[in-house]
């Protein structure tokens, strides 16, 4: 059997990417970056190339230079991902309202 038979659809691969993002934690807040609302967009091409737009809690975040590369490396280990590119964006500005209810509960914000 060829590897092509086991290729995940872009939708399936996106779900696998989300599961990986849920294992990556903000270095300053004990919540994963997906639940924090730092991930603005995930696109998966038919060629299994993943493009992620994300932000940080503040432009002066000390990991601003290294964190996107760390995320690219981790997402790149997801089976089926050919390439991953992370773009750091600052619009819209992140606010605590972007966090999931689970994250807000975890941080005692409800």
C-alpha positions as CSV (number, residue, x, y, z in Angstrom):
1,X,0.0,0.0,0.0
2,X,1.2,3.5,-0.8
3,X,1.5,6.4,1.6
4,X,-1.1,8.2,-0.5
5,X,-3.8,5.9,0.7
6,X,-3.2,7.2,4.2
7,X,-3.1,10.9,3.5
8,X,-5.4,12.8,5.7
9,X,-7.7,15.4,4.2
10,X,-7.0,19.1,5.0
11,X,-9.8,19.1,7.5
12,X,-8.5,16.0,9.3
13,X,-5.0,17.4,9.3
14,X,-6.2,20.7,10.7
15,X,-7.8,18.8,13.6
16,X,-4.5,17.0,14.2
17,X,-2.7,20.4,14.2
18,X,-5.2,21.8,16.7
19,X,-4.5,18.9,19.0
20,X,-0.8,19.6,18.8
21,X,-1.4,23.3,19.5
22,X,-3.4,22.3,22.6
23,X,-0.2,20.8,24.0
24,X,1.8,24.0,23.6
25,X,1.6,26.4,26.6
26,X,2.2,30.1,26.8
27,X,5.4,30.5,28.8
28,X,3.8,33.1,31.1
29,X,0.2,31.8,31.5
30,X,-0.5,28.1,32.4
31,X,-2.9,27.6,29.5
32,X,-2.3,26.3,26.1
33,X,-2.0,28.8,23.2
34,X,-5.1,27.5,21.4
35,X,-7.4,27.9,24.4
36,X,-5.8,31.3,25.1
37,X,-7.1,32.5,21.8
38,X,-3.6,33.2,20.4
39,X,-4.3,31.2,17.2
40,X,-6.2,33.4,14.8
41,X,-6.2,31.2,11.7
42,X,-5.1,27.8,10.5
43,X,-5.1,26.9,6.9
44,X,-4.1,23.5,5.5
45,X,-3.5,23.2,1.8
46,X,-4.1,20.1,-0.4
47,X,-0.3,19.7,-0.3
48,X,-0.4,19.4,3.5
49,X,1.2,22.8,4.0
50,X,0.0,24.4,7.3
51,X,-0.2,28.2,7.6
52,X,-0.9,29.6,11.0
53,X,-1.6,33.2,12.0
54,X,-1.2,33.8,15.7
55,X,-0.5,36.6,18.1
56,X,0.9,36.9,21.6
57,X,-0.6,38.4,24.7
58,X,1.6,41.5,24.3
59,X,4.0,42.9,21.6
60,X,6.8,43.0,24.2
61,X,6.5,39.4,25.1
62,X,10.0,38.0,25.7
63,X,9.4,35.0,23.4
64,X,8.2,37.0,20.4
65,X,11.3,36.2,18.5
66,X,11.6,32.4,19.3
67,X,8.0,31.2,19.9
68,X,6.7,31.2,16.3
69,X,9.7,29.0,15.3
70,X,9.1,26.7,18.2
71,X,5.5,26.3,17.1
72,X,6.5,25.6,13.5
73,X,8.9,22.9,14.7
74,X,6.2,21.2,16.9
75,X,3.5,21.4,14.3
76,X,5.9,20.1,11.7
77,X,6.1,16.8,13.7
78,X,2.4,16.1,13.2
79,X,2.1,13.1,10.9
80,X,1.1,14.3,7.4
81,X,2.3,17.9,7.8
82,X,4.6,18.7,4.9
83,X,5.6,22.2,6.0
84,X,4.4,24.7,8.6
85,X,4.7,28.4,8.5
86,X,3.7,30.6,11.5
87,X,3.0,34.3,11.0
88,X,2.9,36.6,14.0
89,X,0.2,39.2,13.7
90,X,-0.8,42.0,16.0
91,X,-4.3,42.8,14.6
92,X,-6.7,42.3,16.1
93,X,-5.1,43.0,19.4
94,X,-5.4,40.0,21.8
95,X,-7.7,40.5,24.8
96,X,-8.7,38.1,27.5
97,X,-12.1,37.9,25.8
98,X,-10.5,35.8,23.1
99,X,-9.9,33.0,25.6
100,X,-12.1,30.0,25.6
101,X,-14.5,29.5,28.5
102,X,-12.3,26.6,29.7
103,X,-9.3,28.9,29.8
104,X,-11.2,31.6,31.6
105,X,-12.4,29.0,34.1
106,X,-8.9,27.6,34.6
107,X,-7.6,31.1,35.3
108,X,-10.5,32.0,37.6
109,X,-11.8,34.7,35.3
110,X,-15.5,33.7,35.5
